[in-house]
Amino acid sequence: MNPDILVSLRNKLNIPATELLATVSILHESWGGDPTAWVVSVTDSSPKAFTTNHGKLVPWPLEDILEYQKLLAQAQKNATLALELIGNGPTSS
């Protein structure tokens, strides 16, 4: 969908998107989420983020992005702990 994201936003959601600012990968803790999000410039508005849900284009609200960031931080801590416990992490010699 990346090459057509601006057209899709305009035609499917009536969002006056003017420029693709970033394409980002999303990791999900369970199945069901699609792996990509886009941040776009929008006429007369601040930039907005969008993703897809089972292929359907949907907004990616700030609250969800902040929650996603918290989940990633916790996952990083968990992975680091597991590596340390099995002797392959930052504290191993």
Number of C-alpha atoms within 10 A of each C-alpha: 11 12 8 9 20 21 17 16 20 14 11 12 12 10 17 17 21 15 14 16 13 11 16 13 11 12 14 13 10 6 7 9 15 16 13 16 20 20 20 23 19 17 12 8 9 8 15 17 19 18 24 17 14 10 10 9 17 16 17 16 12 11 9 11 12 11 11 16 12 12 15 15 11 12 13 12 12 12 12 15 16 13 15 14 12 9 12 13 14 10 11 10 6
